[in-house]
Amino acid sequence: MDTDRNGEDTGFGIAMIPVRFLRSGADSLASRSSARRLLAPLRRFQSVVLDFRHVDAIGRPFADEIFRVFADANPHIDISAINAGPAVQKAIGDVRSGLARDTALWAFLEQDRPSGGRPRGSGCRGEG
């Protein structure tokens, strides 16, 4: 364990995680729940390095849970990715730029939109 200048416990140093070993099912690297299982024991580390060697793709919910939700909830932890191929880099980049959230929101709104109008249930009254 590491300590700060006052002798307080700051947790462990660096965790290096080979992500390829998490693959067990068809969507094992696609869901938020898979990401949460990966991250649960890592909250006491100062730095988490995810090694994506031999991982062709990850789902956006998986990436969002790690690189936005977990990162926002644990600003004291530095999260990084290494050996990420183009599809994995894109998923991570989209989440970090906010594109994944915006795309998901607009897809949801569009599915319930009457042709040519605003989304149903948008809360706007007196228009139409």
C-alpha positions as CSV (number, residue, x, y, z in Angstrom):
1,M,0.0,0.0,0.0
2,D,1.1,3.6,-0.7
3,T,0.8,6.4,1.8
4,D,0.7,10.2,1.3
5,R,2.9,12.8,3.1
6,N,0.7,12.5,6.3
7,G,1.0,8.7,6.4
8,E,-2.6,8.2,5.2
9,D,-3.4,5.1,3.2
10,T,-3.9,6.1,-0.4
11,G,-4.6,2.5,-1.7
12,F,-2.6,0.4,-4.1
13,G,-0.4,1.7,-6.9
14,I,-1.0,0.4,-10.4
15,A,-3.3,-2.4,-11.6
16,M,-2.5,-3.9,-15.0
17,I,-5.6,-5.8,-16.4
18,P,-5.5,-8.0,-19.5
19,V,-9.0,-7.5,-20.7
20,R,-9.0,-10.5,-23.1
21,F,-9.4,-12.8,-20.1
22,L,-12.8,-11.3,-19.4
23,R,-14.3,-12.7,-22.6
24,S,-16.5,-15.6,-21.7
25,G,-19.7,-15.1,-23.6
26,A,-20.9,-13.4,-26.8
27,D,-21.5,-10.0,-25.1
28,S,-18.9,-10.3,-22.3
29,L,-17.2,-7.1,-23.4
30,A,-20.4,-5.3,-24.4
31,S,-22.4,-4.8,-21.2
32,R,-22.2,-2.3,-18.3
33,S,-22.5,-5.2,-15.9
34,S,-19.3,-6.8,-17.3
35,A,-17.5,-3.5,-16.9
36,R,-18.7,-3.2,-13.3
37,R,-17.5,-6.7,-12.5
38,L,-14.1,-5.8,-14.0
39,L,-13.9,-2.5,-12.0
40,A,-15.3,-3.6,-8.6
41,P,-11.9,-4.6,-7.1
42,L,-10.0,-1.7,-8.6
43,R,-11.4,1.2,-6.6
44,R,-8.4,1.3,-4.2
45,F,-5.8,1.7,-7.0
46,Q,-4.3,5.0,-8.0
47,S,-3.9,3.9,-11.6
48,V,-5.6,1.3,-13.7
49,V,-4.1,0.2,-17.1
50,L,-6.4,-1.9,-19.3
51,D,-4.6,-4.0,-21.8
52,F,-6.8,-4.6,-24.9
53,R,-4.3,-6.9,-26.7
54,H,-6.2,-9.6,-28.6
55,V,-9.6,-7.8,-28.1
56,D,-11.2,-6.9,-31.5
57,A,-14.1,-4.8,-30.2
58,I,-16.0,-3.7,-27.1
59,G,-19.5,-2.4,-26.7
60,R,-20.2,1.2,-26.1
61,P,-22.0,0.5,-22.8
62,F,-18.9,-1.4,-21.6
63,A,-16.7,1.6,-22.6
64,D,-19.1,4.1,-21.2
65,E,-19.2,2.4,-17.8
66,I,-15.4,2.4,-17.6
67,F,-14.3,5.6,-19.2
68,R,-17.2,7.9,-18.2
69,V,-19.2,6.5,-15.2
70,F,-16.3,4.9,-13.3
71,A,-13.9,7.7,-14.2
72,D,-16.4,10.4,-13.1
73,A,-17.1,8.5,-9.8
74,N,-13.4,7.9,-9.1
75,P,-11.5,11.0,-10.2
76,H,-8.6,10.0,-8.0
77,I,-7.9,7.0,-10.3
78,D,-6.1,7.4,-13.6
79,I,-7.6,5.0,-16.1
80,S,-5.7,4.3,-19.3
81,A,-5.9,1.8,-22.2
82,I,-3.0,0.2,-24.1
83,N,-2.8,-2.1,-27.1
84,A,-6.3,-1.1,-28.3
85,G,-7.1,-1.8,-31.9
86,P,-9.1,0.7,-34.1
87,A,-12.6,-0.5,-33.1
88,V,-11.7,-0.4,-29.4
89,Q,-10.0,3.0,-29.8
90,K,-13.1,4.3,-31.5
91,A,-15.5,3.1,-28.7
92,I,-13.3,4.7,-26.1
93,G,-12.8,7.9,-28.0
94,D,-16.6,8.2,-28.6
95,V,-17.3,7.8,-24.9
96,R,-14.6,10.3,-23.9
97,S,-15.8,12.8,-26.4
98,G,-19.4,12.4,-25.3
99,L,-20.5,11.2,-28.7
100,A,-21.8,7.8,-27.4
101,R,-24.2,9.5,-24.9
102,D,-25.4,12.0,-27.5
103,T,-25.8,9.3,-30.1
104,A,-27.8,7.0,-27.7
105,L,-30.0,9.9,-26.6
106,W,-30.8,10.9,-30.2
107,A,-31.5,7.3,-31.2
108,F,-33.9,7.0,-28.3
109,L,-35.6,10.2,-29.2
110,E,-35.8,9.4,-32.9
111,Q,-37.5,6.0,-32.3
112,D,-40.4,7.7,-30.6
113,R,-40.7,10.7,-32.9
114,P,-43.9,11.2,-34.9
115,S,-43.0,11.9,-38.5
116,G,-41.9,15.6,-38.8
117,G,-42.6,16.4,-35.2
118,R,-40.9,16.5,-31.8
119,P,-40.6,13.4,-29.7
120,R,-43.8,12.2,-28.0
121,G,-43.9,13.0,-24.3
122,S,-41.4,15.7,-24.7
123,G,-43.2,17.8,-22.1
124,C,-43.8,20.8,-24.4
125,R,-47.4,22.1,-24.2
126,G,-49.3,24.5,-26.3
127,E,-47.3,23.7,-29.4
128,G,-48.4,21.6,-32.3
